[in-house]
Amino acid sequence: MDRALPDDPLVRRAATVGHRMAMGPGEPALSEWAAAGLTLPDEIALMRYRLDRIVQQLTLADVDGILLFDPMNVMYATYAPNMQVWHLHNQARFAFVGADGQLVLFDYPNCEFLSAHNPYVNEVRTATGFTYFLAGDRAGEQAKTYAAELADLARNHGGHTCRLAVDASTTLGITSLQDQGLALVEGTRIMEEARKVKGPDELAAMRCSVAGTLTSCLKMFEAMRPGMSENQLWGVLWAEMLARHGEWMECRLLSAGPRTNPWFQECSSNVIKDGDLVAFDTDLVGAYGMMTDISRTWTCGDAKTSAGGRHAHALAVEQVSRNIELLTPGRTFRELCHSAWTPPVEDYRHYSVLFHGVGQCDEYPSIPFPNAWEASGYDGVLEPGMVLTVEAYVGARLGGEGAKLENQVLITADGYENLTPWTLDLDRFEPIGEAAGG
Protein backbone atom coordinates (compact mmCIF):
# COMPACT_ATOMS: atom_id res chain seq x y z
CA MET A 1 0.00 0.00 0.00
CA ASP A 2 1.03 3.62 -0.43
CA ARG A 3 2.34 5.05 2.84
CA ALA A 4 -0.36 7.72 2.66
CA LEU A 5 -3.21 6.97 5.06
CA PRO A 6 -6.05 4.92 3.53
CA ASP A 7 -9.35 6.48 2.49
CA ASP A 8 -11.45 3.95 4.42
CA PRO A 9 -12.28 5.75 7.72
CA LEU A 10 -12.29 2.54 9.75
CA VAL A 11 -8.90 1.47 8.42
CA ARG A 12 -7.58 5.02 8.89
CA ARG A 13 -8.61 4.92 12.56
CA ALA A 14 -7.10 1.44 13.00
CA ALA A 15 -3.84 2.74 11.55
CA THR A 16 -3.65 5.81 13.82
CA VAL A 17 -5.49 6.55 17.07
CA GLY A 18 -6.91 3.03 17.29
CA HIS A 19 -3.57 1.28 16.82
CA ARG A 20 -2.38 -0.41 20.01
CA MET A 21 1.18 0.80 19.49
CA ALA A 22 -0.09 4.37 19.13
CA MET A 23 -2.41 4.03 22.14
CA GLY A 24 0.52 3.02 24.32
CA PRO A 25 0.63 1.18 27.64
CA GLY A 26 -2.32 2.85 29.37
CA GLU A 27 -3.17 2.26 33.01
CA PRO A 28 -2.10 0.99 35.46
CA ALA A 29 1.32 0.92 33.77
CA LEU A 30 1.73 4.64 33.16
CA SER A 31 0.95 5.66 36.73
CA GLU A 32 3.16 2.92 38.15
CA TRP A 33 6.08 3.86 35.92
CA ALA A 34 5.68 7.56 36.72
CA ALA A 35 5.74 6.76 40.43
CA ALA A 36 8.94 4.78 39.83
CA GLY A 37 10.51 7.78 38.10
CA LEU A 38 10.85 6.02 34.74
CA THR A 39 11.21 7.84 31.43
CA LEU A 40 9.19 6.46 28.54
CA PRO A 41 11.16 5.55 25.41
CA ASP A 42 11.18 7.77 22.33
CA GLU A 43 9.75 5.13 20.02
CA ILE A 44 10.61 7.00 16.82
CA ALA A 45 14.24 7.23 17.93
CA LEU A 46 14.13 3.54 18.85
CA MET A 47 12.96 2.65 15.32
CA ARG A 48 15.69 4.76 13.74
CA TYR A 49 18.38 3.22 15.96
CA ARG A 50 17.34 -0.31 15.04
CA LEU A 51 17.24 0.33 11.30
CA ASP A 52 20.67 1.95 11.46
CA ARG A 53 22.04 -1.05 13.37
CA ILE A 54 20.77 -3.42 10.68
CA VAL A 55 22.18 -1.34 7.82
CA GLN A 56 25.54 -1.17 9.59
CA GLN A 57 25.66 -4.95 9.77
CA LEU A 58 24.56 -5.33 6.14
CA THR A 59 27.47 -3.15 5.09
CA LEU A 60 29.91 -5.23 7.13
CA ALA A 61 28.52 -8.43 5.57
CA ASP A 62 28.72 -7.00 2.02
CA VAL A 63 25.18 -8.03 1.06
CA ASP A 64 22.47 -6.28 -0.93
CA GLY A 65 19.94 -6.68 1.85
CA ILE A 66 18.34 -9.06 4.29
CA LEU A 67 15.08 -11.01 4.19
CA LEU A 68 13.50 -11.54 7.60
CA PHE A 69 10.92 -14.17 8.52
CA ASP A 70 11.58 -14.62 12.26
CA PRO A 71 8.84 -12.51 13.93
CA MET A 72 11.35 -11.19 16.47
CA ASN A 73 13.59 -9.94 13.66
CA VAL A 74 10.61 -8.50 11.78
CA MET A 75 9.59 -6.71 14.99
CA TYR A 76 13.12 -5.38 15.44
CA ALA A 77 13.17 -4.00 11.90
CA THR A 78 9.60 -2.67 11.74
CA TYR A 79 8.43 -2.19 15.35
CA ALA A 80 5.08 -3.43 14.08
CA PRO A 81 3.84 -6.61 15.78
CA ASN A 82 1.20 -8.76 14.11
CA MET A 83 0.14 -12.18 15.41
CA GLN A 84 3.70 -12.80 16.60
CA VAL A 85 3.30 -16.35 17.89
CA TRP A 86 1.14 -17.43 14.91
CA HIS A 87 3.78 -16.19 12.50
CA LEU A 88 6.38 -18.34 14.22
CA HIS A 89 4.88 -21.31 12.38
CA ASN A 90 3.23 -19.59 9.41
CA GLN A 91 5.55 -17.73 7.02
CA ALA A 92 2.83 -15.31 5.97
CA ARG A 93 4.69 -12.15 6.95
CA PHE A 94 8.24 -11.05 6.19
CA ALA A 95 10.37 -7.96 5.72
CA PHE A 96 13.20 -6.79 3.47
CA VAL A 97 15.87 -4.32 4.52
CA GLY A 98 18.13 -3.08 1.76
CA ALA A 99 21.75 -2.08 2.16
CA ASP A 100 20.59 1.48 1.43
CA GLY A 101 18.10 1.37 4.33
CA GLN A 102 14.99 0.67 2.22
CA LEU A 103 12.48 -1.12 4.47
CA VAL A 104 9.66 -3.06 2.83
CA LEU A 105 7.18 -5.02 4.92
CA PHE A 106 5.28 -7.89 3.30
CA ASP A 107 2.32 -8.16 5.64
CA TYR A 108 -0.51 -10.64 6.05
CA PRO A 109 -3.53 -9.82 3.82
CA ASN A 110 -5.68 -6.94 5.10
CA CYS A 111 -3.04 -6.01 7.70
CA GLU A 112 -1.20 -3.42 5.64
CA PHE A 113 -2.19 -0.62 8.05
CA LEU A 114 -0.48 -2.18 11.08
CA SER A 115 2.87 -0.45 10.46
CA ALA A 116 1.55 3.07 9.79
CA HIS A 117 3.12 4.32 13.05
CA ASN A 118 6.64 3.64 11.74
CA PRO A 119 7.87 6.43 9.42
CA TYR A 120 10.83 4.29 8.33
CA VAL A 121 8.73 1.58 6.68
CA ASN A 122 9.01 2.78 3.08
CA GLU A 123 6.50 0.41 1.55
CA VAL A 124 3.99 -2.25 2.55
CA ARG A 125 2.99 -5.08 0.22
CA THR A 126 0.69 -8.03 0.73
CA ALA A 127 2.81 -11.10 1.37
CA THR A 128 2.74 -13.81 -1.27
CA GLY A 129 2.12 -17.05 0.59
CA PHE A 130 4.25 -19.95 -0.65
CA THR A 131 3.96 -22.47 2.17
CA TYR A 132 1.77 -25.54 1.65
CA PHE A 133 -0.84 -24.32 4.13
CA LEU A 134 -1.24 -21.07 2.24
CA ALA A 135 -0.61 -22.21 -1.34
CA GLY A 136 -1.21 -25.95 -1.51
CA ASP A 137 -0.28 -27.35 -4.91
CA ARG A 138 0.40 -23.82 -6.16
CA ALA A 139 3.29 -23.39 -3.72
CA GLY A 140 5.95 -23.60 -6.45
CA GLU A 141 4.17 -21.01 -8.57
CA GLN A 142 3.70 -18.65 -5.62
CA ALA A 143 7.32 -19.07 -4.54
CA LYS A 144 8.49 -17.89 -7.96
CA THR A 145 6.40 -14.73 -7.58
CA TYR A 146 7.74 -14.06 -4.09
CA ALA A 147 11.34 -14.71 -5.12
CA ALA A 148 11.10 -12.40 -8.13
CA GLU A 149 9.89 -9.58 -5.88
CA LEU A 150 12.80 -10.07 -3.50
CA ALA A 151 15.37 -10.32 -6.28
CA ASP A 152 14.10 -7.04 -7.73
CA LEU A 153 14.38 -5.33 -4.34
CA ALA A 154 17.89 -6.66 -3.82
CA ARG A 155 19.00 -5.37 -7.24
CA ASN A 156 17.52 -1.92 -6.65
CA HIS A 157 18.54 -1.37 -3.02
CA GLY A 158 21.92 -3.05 -2.68
CA GLY A 159 25.43 -2.77 -4.00
CA HIS A 160 24.96 -5.21 -6.90
CA THR A 161 26.65 -8.05 -5.03
CA CYS A 162 23.85 -10.53 -5.83
CA ARG A 163 24.18 -11.60 -2.18
CA LEU A 164 21.05 -11.68 0.01
CA ALA A 165 21.00 -12.53 3.71
CA VAL A 166 18.08 -14.64 4.98
CA ASP A 167 17.34 -15.47 8.59
CA ALA A 168 15.06 -18.51 8.17
CA SER A 169 12.77 -19.98 5.54
CA THR A 170 11.44 -23.21 4.07
CA THR A 171 13.40 -25.26 1.54
CA LEU A 172 11.15 -23.92 -1.22
CA GLY A 173 11.63 -20.37 0.00
CA ILE A 174 15.40 -20.80 -0.21
CA THR A 175 15.65 -22.62 -3.54
CA SER A 176 13.30 -20.16 -5.26
CA LEU A 177 15.61 -17.28 -4.30
CA GLN A 178 18.62 -19.21 -5.56
CA ASP A 179 16.81 -19.78 -8.84
CA GLN A 180 16.77 -15.98 -9.20
CA GLY A 181 20.59 -15.98 -9.21
CA LEU A 182 20.97 -14.82 -5.62
CA ALA A 183 23.75 -16.14 -3.41
CA LEU A 184 22.28 -16.57 0.07
CA VAL A 185 24.09 -15.58 3.27
CA GLU A 186 23.24 -16.60 6.83
CA GLY A 187 21.14 -13.75 8.20
CA THR A 188 20.68 -14.81 11.82
CA ARG A 189 24.23 -13.76 12.69
CA ILE A 190 23.65 -10.33 11.11
CA MET A 191 20.51 -9.76 13.17
CA GLU A 192 21.97 -11.05 16.43
CA GLU A 193 24.94 -8.72 16.01
CA ALA A 194 22.58 -5.82 15.28
CA ARG A 195 20.41 -6.58 18.28
CA LYS A 196 23.13 -7.26 20.86
CA VAL A 197 23.91 -3.63 21.83
CA LYS A 198 20.85 -1.79 23.12
CA GLY A 199 20.31 1.89 22.42
CA PRO A 200 19.14 4.37 25.07
CA ASP A 201 15.47 4.13 24.10
CA GLU A 202 15.60 0.35 24.01
CA LEU A 203 16.95 0.46 27.55
CA ALA A 204 14.21 2.89 28.59
CA ALA A 205 11.67 0.47 27.11
CA MET A 206 13.32 -2.43 28.91
CA ARG A 207 13.15 -0.59 32.24
CA CYS A 208 9.40 -0.20 31.74
CA SER A 209 9.13 -3.91 30.98
CA VAL A 210 11.16 -4.68 34.11
CA ALA A 211 8.94 -2.44 36.27
CA GLY A 212 5.82 -4.11 34.90
CA THR A 213 7.32 -7.53 35.65
CA LEU A 214 8.20 -6.51 39.22
CA THR A 215 4.61 -5.52 39.95
CA SER A 216 3.22 -8.60 38.20
CA CYS A 217 5.49 -10.93 40.17
CA LEU A 218 4.57 -9.16 43.41
CA LYS A 219 0.88 -9.74 42.63
CA MET A 220 1.65 -13.42 42.03
CA PHE A 221 3.58 -13.63 45.30
CA GLU A 222 0.65 -12.10 47.18
CA ALA A 223 -1.84 -14.49 45.50
CA MET A 224 0.19 -17.66 46.21
CA ARG A 225 -1.72 -20.01 48.55
CA PRO A 226 -1.58 -23.71 49.42
CA GLY A 227 -4.30 -25.49 47.47
CA MET A 228 -3.80 -23.51 44.25
CA SER A 229 -2.65 -25.39 41.20
CA GLU A 230 0.52 -24.38 39.42
CA ASN A 231 -1.64 -23.38 36.45
CA GLN A 232 -3.78 -21.09 38.59
CA LEU A 233 -0.75 -19.32 40.05
CA TRP A 234 0.86 -18.93 36.62
CA GLY A 235 -2.40 -17.43 35.36
CA VAL A 236 -2.03 -14.58 37.88
CA LEU A 237 1.30 -13.60 36.33
CA TRP A 238 -0.16 -13.75 32.82
CA ALA A 239 -3.09 -11.51 33.75
CA GLU A 240 -0.96 -8.92 35.53
CA MET A 241 1.65 -8.95 32.75
CA LEU A 242 -0.97 -8.31 30.05
CA ALA A 243 -2.49 -5.47 32.08
CA ARG A 244 0.91 -3.72 31.97
CA HIS A 245 1.40 -3.67 28.20
CA GLY A 246 3.02 -7.11 28.08
CA GLU A 247 3.02 -9.37 25.04
CA TRP A 248 3.46 -13.00 26.12
CA MET A 249 5.63 -15.39 28.08
CA GLU A 250 7.68 -17.79 26.04
CA CYS A 251 7.51 -20.78 28.41
CA ARG A 252 5.38 -22.32 31.17
CA LEU A 253 8.22 -22.68 33.63
CA LEU A 254 6.61 -22.78 37.06
CA SER A 255 6.71 -25.86 39.25
CA ALA A 256 6.24 -26.68 42.92
CA GLY A 257 7.43 -29.21 45.47
CA PRO A 258 8.88 -32.43 44.01
CA ARG A 259 8.32 -31.07 40.47
CA THR A 260 11.08 -28.48 41.02
CA ASN A 261 13.71 -31.21 40.49
CA PRO A 262 14.68 -31.73 37.72
CA TRP A 263 14.09 -28.32 36.15
CA PHE A 264 12.12 -27.63 32.93
CA GLN A 265 8.91 -29.28 34.14
CA GLU A 266 6.19 -26.94 32.90
CA CYS A 267 3.34 -25.72 35.09
CA SER A 268 0.51 -28.19 35.50
CA SER A 269 -2.57 -29.17 37.47
CA ASN A 270 -0.30 -30.12 40.37
CA VAL A 271 -1.69 -28.63 43.61
CA ILE A 272 0.80 -26.56 45.61
CA LYS A 273 1.12 -27.72 49.21
CA ASP A 274 1.93 -25.83 52.40
CA GLY A 275 5.71 -25.55 52.65
CA ASP A 276 6.39 -26.39 49.00
CA LEU A 277 9.06 -24.52 47.11
CA VAL A 278 7.60 -22.74 44.06
CA ALA A 279 10.15 -21.95 41.36
CA PHE A 280 9.51 -20.03 38.15
CA ASP A 281 11.21 -18.38 35.17
CA THR A 282 9.31 -15.50 33.56
CA ASP A 283 10.70 -15.47 29.96
CA LEU A 284 8.35 -12.49 29.73
CA VAL A 285 8.10 -10.41 26.55
CA GLY A 286 6.81 -7.28 28.20
CA ALA A 287 6.16 -3.61 27.51
CA TYR A 288 7.34 -2.31 24.14
CA GLY A 289 8.24 -5.87 23.14
CA MET A 290 11.23 -5.97 25.51
CA MET A 291 11.90 -9.06 27.59
CA THR A 292 12.28 -9.33 31.33
CA ASP A 293 13.78 -12.72 32.09
CA ILE A 294 14.05 -13.40 35.82
CA SER A 295 13.62 -16.40 38.07
CA ARG A 296 12.73 -16.69 41.72
CA THR A 297 11.98 -19.50 44.17
CA TRP A 298 9.54 -18.97 47.03
CA THR A 299 8.07 -20.93 49.90
CA CYS A 300 4.29 -21.33 49.73
CA GLY A 301 2.38 -21.07 53.00
CA ASP A 302 3.55 -21.17 56.59
CA ALA A 303 5.08 -24.64 56.88
CA LYS A 304 8.86 -24.92 57.02
CA THR A 305 10.62 -25.69 53.76
CA SER A 306 12.64 -28.91 53.62
CA ALA A 307 16.30 -28.71 54.62
CA GLY A 308 17.31 -29.95 51.18
CA GLY A 309 15.27 -27.24 49.48
CA ARG A 310 16.76 -24.53 51.69
CA HIS A 311 20.27 -25.78 50.94
CA ALA A 312 19.64 -25.85 47.18
CA HIS A 313 18.30 -22.31 47.38
CA ALA A 314 21.32 -21.08 49.36
CA LEU A 315 23.65 -22.53 46.71
CA ALA A 316 21.65 -20.85 43.94
CA VAL A 317 21.87 -17.49 45.75
CA GLU A 318 25.63 -17.92 46.03
CA GLN A 319 25.94 -18.76 42.34
CA VAL A 320 23.99 -15.69 41.18
CA SER A 321 25.69 -13.38 43.70
CA ARG A 322 29.20 -14.47 42.75
CA ASN A 323 28.78 -14.72 39.00
CA ILE A 324 27.10 -11.33 38.53
CA GLU A 325 30.44 -9.77 39.48
CA LEU A 326 31.96 -11.19 36.27
CA LEU A 327 29.69 -9.12 34.02
CA THR A 328 32.07 -6.29 33.16
CA PRO A 329 32.98 -4.74 29.79
CA GLY A 330 35.93 -6.30 28.00
CA ARG A 331 35.51 -9.71 29.61
CA THR A 332 35.51 -12.57 27.11
CA PHE A 333 32.87 -15.26 26.86
CA ARG A 334 35.60 -17.84 27.52
CA GLU A 335 36.44 -16.07 30.77
CA LEU A 336 32.78 -16.02 31.80
CA CYS A 337 32.52 -19.74 31.17
CA HIS A 338 35.67 -20.77 32.97
CA SER A 339 35.62 -18.21 35.81
CA ALA A 340 32.02 -18.73 36.91
CA TRP A 341 31.30 -20.45 40.22
CA THR A 342 28.83 -23.34 40.45
CA PRO A 343 28.05 -26.07 42.96
CA PRO A 344 29.73 -29.38 42.08
CA VAL A 345 28.07 -30.61 38.88
CA GLU A 346 28.56 -34.22 39.90
CA ASP A 347 26.31 -33.62 42.93
CA TYR A 348 23.82 -31.04 41.66
CA ARG A 349 21.78 -30.63 38.50
CA HIS A 350 22.32 -27.29 36.84
CA TYR A 351 20.76 -25.00 34.26
CA SER A 352 21.60 -25.30 30.55
CA VAL A 353 23.76 -22.13 30.53
CA LEU A 354 25.55 -19.84 32.96
CA PHE A 355 24.63 -16.55 31.22
CA HIS A 356 22.72 -15.52 28.12
CA GLY A 357 21.85 -12.34 26.28
CA VAL A 358 18.40 -10.80 26.42
CA GLY A 359 16.62 -8.06 24.48
CA GLN A 360 13.32 -8.73 22.74
CA CYS A 361 13.78 -12.35 23.84
CA ASP A 362 16.67 -14.65 24.69
CA GLU A 363 19.46 -13.41 22.41
CA TYR A 364 23.18 -13.78 21.69
CA PRO A 365 25.36 -14.73 23.46
CA SER A 366 24.85 -18.05 25.24
CA ILE A 367 27.57 -19.01 27.73
CA PRO A 368 27.72 -22.75 28.51
CA PHE A 369 29.20 -24.62 31.45
CA PRO A 370 32.92 -25.47 31.22
CA ASN A 371 32.22 -29.12 30.47
CA ALA A 372 30.32 -28.04 27.34
CA TRP A 373 32.81 -25.44 26.11
CA GLU A 374 34.66 -27.69 23.67
CA ALA A 375 31.40 -28.95 22.16
CA SER A 376 29.39 -25.73 21.95
CA GLY A 377 31.28 -22.74 23.38
CA TYR A 378 32.25 -19.71 21.31
CA ASP A 379 34.19 -16.61 22.20
CA GLY A 380 33.35 -12.92 22.11
CA VAL A 381 33.63 -9.84 24.29
CA LEU A 382 31.15 -8.08 26.56
CA GLU A 383 30.40 -4.51 25.42
CA PRO A 384 28.59 -1.62 27.12
CA GLY A 385 24.93 -1.71 26.15
CA MET A 386 24.69 -5.48 26.11
CA VAL A 387 22.17 -7.05 28.49
CA LEU A 388 22.64 -10.54 29.91
CA THR A 389 21.02 -12.67 32.54
CA VAL A 390 22.97 -14.49 35.21
CA GLU A 391 21.44 -17.94 35.75
CA ALA A 392 21.32 -20.53 38.50
CA TYR A 393 19.44 -23.76 38.97
CA VAL A 394 20.41 -26.13 41.75
CA GLY A 395 18.78 -29.49 42.42
CA ALA A 396 20.46 -32.38 44.21
CA ARG A 397 20.96 -35.41 41.97
CA LEU A 398 19.97 -37.62 44.90
CA GLY A 399 16.55 -35.94 45.07
CA GLY A 400 14.66 -33.25 46.95
CA GLU A 401 13.43 -29.84 45.84
CA GLY A 402 15.37 -27.56 43.50
CA ALA A 403 15.77 -23.79 43.26
CA LYS A 404 15.85 -21.51 40.23
CA LEU A 405 17.19 -17.91 40.35
CA GLU A 406 18.05 -15.38 37.62
CA ASN A 407 18.74 -11.65 37.36
CA GLN A 408 18.90 -9.36 34.32
CA VAL A 409 22.05 -7.23 34.03
CA LEU A 410 23.13 -4.27 31.87
CA ILE A 411 26.81 -4.02 30.94
CA THR A 412 27.92 -0.42 31.55
CA ALA A 413 31.06 1.51 30.62
CA ASP A 414 32.67 0.75 33.96
CA GLY A 415 30.91 -2.35 35.26
CA TYR A 416 27.35 -3.55 35.42
CA GLU A 417 23.89 -2.57 36.61
CA ASN A 418 21.53 -5.16 38.01
CA LEU A 419 18.25 -4.20 36.33
CA THR A 420 16.29 -6.53 38.63
CA PRO A 421 17.63 -5.80 42.14
CA TRP A 422 14.88 -7.64 43.95
CA THR A 423 15.12 -9.95 46.95
CA LEU A 424 16.21 -13.54 46.27
CA ASP A 425 14.66 -14.73 49.55
CA LEU A 426 12.35 -17.68 49.94
CA ASP A 427 9.82 -15.83 52.07
CA ARG A 428 9.66 -12.28 50.67
CA PHE A 429 9.71 -10.45 47.34
CA GLU A 430 10.46 -6.75 47.10
CA PRO A 431 12.96 -4.29 45.57
CA ILE A 432 16.23 -3.82 47.43
CA GLY A 433 17.48 -0.76 45.52
CA GLU A 434 19.71 -0.44 42.49
CA ALA A 435 22.72 -2.72 42.44
CA ALA A 436 25.76 -1.73 40.44
CA GLY A 437 29.25 -3.09 40.45
CA GLY A 438 32.26 -4.14 38.45
ZAMARGU-4260 file (C-alpha; in steps of 0.2 Angstrom, whole numbers, plus 5000, padded with zeros to 4 digits):
<rodrens>
0) 5000/5000/5000 | 5005/5018/4998 | 5012/5025/5014 | 4998/5039/5013 | 4984/5035/5025
5) 4970/5025/5018 | 4953/5032/5012 | 4943/5020/5022 | 4939/5029/5039 | 4939/5013/5049
10) 4956/5007/5042 | 4962/5025/5044 | 4957/5025/5063 | 4965/5007/5065 | 4981/5014/5058
15) 4982/5029/5069 | 4973/5033/5085 | 4965/5015/5086 | 4982/5006/5084 | 4988/4998/5100
20) 5006/5004/5097 | 5000/5022/5096 | 4988/5020/5111 | 5003/5015/5122 | 5003/5006/5138
25) 4988/5014/5147 | 4984/5011/5165 | 4990/5005/5177 | 5007/5005/5169 | 5009/5023/5166
30) 5005/5028/5184 | 5016/5015/5191 | 5030/5019/5180 | 5028/5038/5184 | 5029/5034/5202
35) 5045/5024/5199 | 5053/5039/5190 | 5054/5030/5174 | 5056/5039/5157 | 5046/5032/5143
40) 5056/5028/5127 | 5056/5039/5112 | 5049/5026/5100 | 5053/5035/5084 | 5071/5036/5090
45) 5071/5018/5094 | 5065/5013/5077 | 5078/5024/5069 | 5092/5016/5080 | 5087/4998/5075
50) 5086/5002/5057 | 5103/5010/5057 | 5110/4995/5067 | 5104/4983/5053 | 5111/4993/5039
55) 5128/4994/5048 | 5128/4975/5049 | 5123/4973/5031 | 5137/4984/5025 | 5150/4974/5036
60) 5143/4958/5028 | 5144/4965/5010 | 5126/4960/5005 | 5112/4969/4995 | 5100/4967/5009
65) 5092/4955/5021 | 5075/4945/5021 | 5068/4942/5038 | 5055/4929/5043 | 5058/4927/5061
70) 5044/4937/5070 | 5057/4944/5082 | 5068/4950/5068 | 5053/4958/5059 | 5048/4966/5075
75) 5066/4973/5077 | 5066/4980/5060 | 5048/4987/5059 | 5042/4989/5077 | 5025/4983/5070
80) 5019/4967/5079 | 5006/4956/5071 | 5001/4939/5077 | 5018/4936/5083 | 5016/4918/5089
85) 5006/4913/5075 | 5019/4919/5062 | 5032/4908/5071 | 5024/4893/5062 | 5016/4902/5047
90) 5028/4911/5035 | 5014/4923/5030 | 5023/4939/5035 | 5041/4945/5031 | 5052/4960/5029
95) 5066/4966/5017 | 5079/4978/5023 | 5091/4985/5009 | 5109/4990/5011 | 5103/5007/5007
100) 5090/5007/5022 | 5075/5003/5011 | 5062/4994/5022 | 5048/4985/5014 | 5036/4975/5025
105) 5026/4961/5016 | 5012/4959/5028 | 4997/4947/5030 | 4982/4951/5019 | 4972/4965/5025
110) 4985/4970/5038 | 4994/4983/5028 | 4989/4997/5040 | 4998/4989/5055 | 5014/4998/5052
115) 5008/5015/5049 | 5016/5022/5065 | 5033/5018/5059 | 5039/5032/5047 | 5054/5021/5042
120) 5044/5008/5033 | 5045/5014/5015 | 5032/5002/5008 | 5020/4989/5013 | 5015/4975/5001
125) 5003/4960/5004 | 5014/4945/5007 | 5014/4931/4994 | 5011/4915/5003 | 5021/4900/4997
130) 5020/4888/5011 | 5009/4872/5008 | 4996/4878/5021 | 4994/4895/5011 | 4997/4889/4993
135) 4994/4870/4992 | 4999/4863/4975 | 5002/4881/4969 | 5016/4883/4981 | 5030/4882/4968
140) 5021/4895/4957 | 5019/4907/4972 | 5037/4905/4977 | 5042/4911/4960 | 5032/4926/4962
145) 5039/4930/4980 | 5057/4926/4974 | 5055/4938/4959 | 5049/4952/4971 | 5064/4950/4982
150) 5077/4948/4969 | 5070/4965/4961 | 5072/4973/4978 | 5089/4967/4981 | 5095/4973/4964
155) 5088/4990/4967 | 5093/4993/4985 | 5110/4985/4987 | 5127/4986/4980 | 5125/4974/4965
160) 5133/4960/4975 | 5119/4947/4971 | 5121/4942/4989 | 5105/4942/5000 | 5105/4937/5019
165) 5090/4927/5025 | 5087/4923/5043 | 5075/4907/5041 | 5064/4900/5028 | 5057/4884/5020
170) 5067/4874/5008 | 5056/4880/4994 | 5058/4898/5000 | 5077/4896/4999 | 5078/4887/4982
175) 5067/4899/4974 | 5078/4914/4979 | 5093/4904/4972 | 5084/4901/4956 | 5084/4920/4954
180) 5103/4920/4954 | 5105/4926/4972 | 5119/4919/4983 | 5111/4917/5000 | 5120/4922/5016
185) 5116/4917/5034 | 5106/4931/5041 | 5103/4926/5059 | 5121/4931/5063 | 5118/4948/5056
190) 5103/4951/5066 | 5110/4945/5082 | 5125/4956/5080 | 5113/4971/5076 | 5102/4967/5091
195) 5116/4964/5104 | 5120/4982/5109 | 5104/4991/5116 | 5102/5009/5112 | 5096/5022/5125
200) 5077/5021/5121 | 5078/5002/5120 | 5085/5002/5138 | 5071/5014/5143 | 5058/5002/5136
205) 5067/4988/5145 | 5066/4997/5161 | 5047/4999/5159 | 5046/4980/5155 | 5056/4977/5171
210) 5045/4988/5181 | 5029/4979/5175 | 5037/4962/5178 | 5041/4967/5196 | 5023/4972/5200
215) 5016/4957/5191 | 5027/4945/5201 | 5023/4954/5217 | 5004/4951/5213 | 5008/4933/5210
220) 5018/4932/5227 | 5003/4939/5236 | 4991/4928/5227 | 5001/4912/5231 | 4991/4900/5243
225) 4992/4881/5247 | 4978/4873/5237 | 4981/4882/5221 | 4987/4873/5206 | 5003/4878/5197
230) 4992/4883/5182 | 4981/4895/5193 | 4996/4903/5200 | 5004/4905/5183 | 4988/4913/5177
235) 4990/4927/5189 | 5007/4932/5182 | 4999/4931/5164 | 4985/4942/5169 | 4995/4955/5178
240) 5008/4955/5164 | 4995/4958/5150 | 4988/4973/5160 | 5005/4981/5160 | 5007/4982/5141
245) 5015/4964/5140 | 5015/4953/5125 | 5017/4935/5131 | 5028/4923/5140 | 5038/4911/5130
250) 5038/4896/5142 | 5027/4888/5156 | 5041/4887/5168 | 5033/4886/5185 | 5034/4871/5196
255) 5031/4867/5215 | 5037/4854/5227 | 5044/4838/5220 | 5042/4845/5202 | 5055/4858/5205
260) 5069/4844/5202 | 5073/4841/5189 | 5070/4858/5181 | 5061/4862/5165 | 5045/4854/5171
265) 5031/4865/5164 | 5017/4871/5175 | 5003/4859/5177 | 4987/4854/5187 | 4998/4849/5202
270) 4992/4857/5218 | 5004/4867/5228 | 5006/4861/5246 | 5010/4871/5262 | 5029/4872/5263
275) 5032/4868/5245 | 5045/4877/5236 | 5038/4886/5220 | 5051/4890/5207 | 5048/4900/5191
280) 5056/4908/5176 | 5047/4923/5168 | 5054/4923/5150 | 5042/4938/5149 | 5041/4948/5133
285) 5034/4964/5141 | 5031/4982/5138 | 5037/4988/5121 | 5041/4971/5116 | 5056/4970/5128
290) 5060/4955/5138 | 5061/4953/5157 | 5069/4936/5160 | 5070/4933/5179 | 5068/4918/5190
295) 5064/4917/5209 | 5060/4902/5221 | 5048/4905/5235 | 5040/4895/5250 | 5021/4893/5249
300) 5012/4895/5265 | 5018/4894/5283 | 5025/4877/5284 | 5044/4875/5285 | 5053/4872/5269
305) 5063/4855/5268 | 5082/4856/5273 | 5087/4850/5256 | 5076/4864/5247 | 5084/4877/5258
310) 5101/4871/5255 | 5098/4871/5236 | 5092/4888/5237 | 5107/4895/5247 | 5118/4887/5234
315) 5108/4896/5220 | 5109/4913/5229 | 5128/4910/5230 | 5130/4906/5212 | 5120/4922/5206
320) 5128/4933/5218 | 5146/4928/5214 | 5144/4926/5195 | 5136/4943/5193 | 5152/4951/5197
325) 5160/4944/5181 | 5148/4954/5170 | 5160/4969/5166 | 5165/4976/5149 | 5180/4969/5140
330) 5178/4951/5148 | 5178/4937/5136 | 5164/4924/5134 | 5178/4911/5138 | 5182/4920/5154
335) 5164/4920/5159 | 5163/4901/5156 | 5178/4896/5165 | 5178/4909/5179 | 5160/4906/5185
340) 5156/4898/5201 | 5144/4883/5202 | 5140/4870/5215 | 5149/4853/5210 | 5140/4847/5194
345) 5143/4829/5200 | 5132/4832/5215 | 5119/4845/5208 | 5109/4847/5192 | 5112/4864/5184
350) 5104/4875/5171 | 5108/4873/5153 | 5119/4889/5153 | 5128/4901/5165 | 5123/4917/5156
355) 5114/4922/5141 | 5109/4938/5131 | 5092/4946/5132 | 5083/4960/5122 | 5067/4956/5114
360) 5069/4938/5119 | 5083/4927/5123 | 5097/4933/5112 | 5116/4931/5108 | 5127/4926/5117
365) 5124/4910/5126 | 5138/4905/5139 | 5139/4886/5143 | 5146/4877/5157 | 5165/4873/5156
370) 5161/4854/5152 | 5152/4860/5137 | 5164/4873/5131 | 5173/4862/5118 | 5157/4855/5111
375) 5147/4871/5110 | 5156/4886/5117 | 5161/4901/5107 | 5171/4917/5111 | 5167/4935/5111
380) 5168/4951/5121 | 5156/4960/5133 | 5152/4977/5127 | 5143/4992/5136 | 5125/4991/5131
385) 5123/4973/5131 | 5111/4965/5142 | 5113/4947/5150 | 5105/4937/5163 | 5115/4928/5176
390) 5107/4910/5179 | 5107/4897/5192 | 5097/4881/5195 | 5102/4869/5209 | 5094/4853/5212
395) 5102/4838/5221 | 5105/4823/5210 | 5100/4812/5225 | 5083/4820/5225 | 5073/4834/5235
400) 5067/4851/5229 | 5077/4862/5218 | 5079/4881/5216 | 5079/4892/5201 | 5086/4910/5202
405) 5090/4923/5188 | 5094/4942/5187 | 5095/4953/5172 | 5110/4964/5170 | 5116/4979/5159
410) 5134/4980/5155 | 5140/4998/5158 | 5155/5008/5153 | 5163/5004/5170 | 5155/4988/5176
415) 5137/4982/5177 | 5119/4987/5183 | 5108/4974/5190 | 5091/4979/5182 | 5081/4967/5193
420) 5088/4971/5211 | 5074/4962/5220 | 5076/4950/5235 | 5081/4932/5231 | 5073/4926/5248
425) 5062/4912/5250 | 5049/4921/5260 | 5048/4939/5253 | 5049/4948/5237 | 5052/4966/5235
430) 5065/4979/5228 | 5081/4981/5237 | 5087/4996/5228 | 5099/4998/5212 | 5114/4986/5212
435) 5129/4991/5202 | 5146/4985/5202 | 5161/4979/5192
</rodrens>
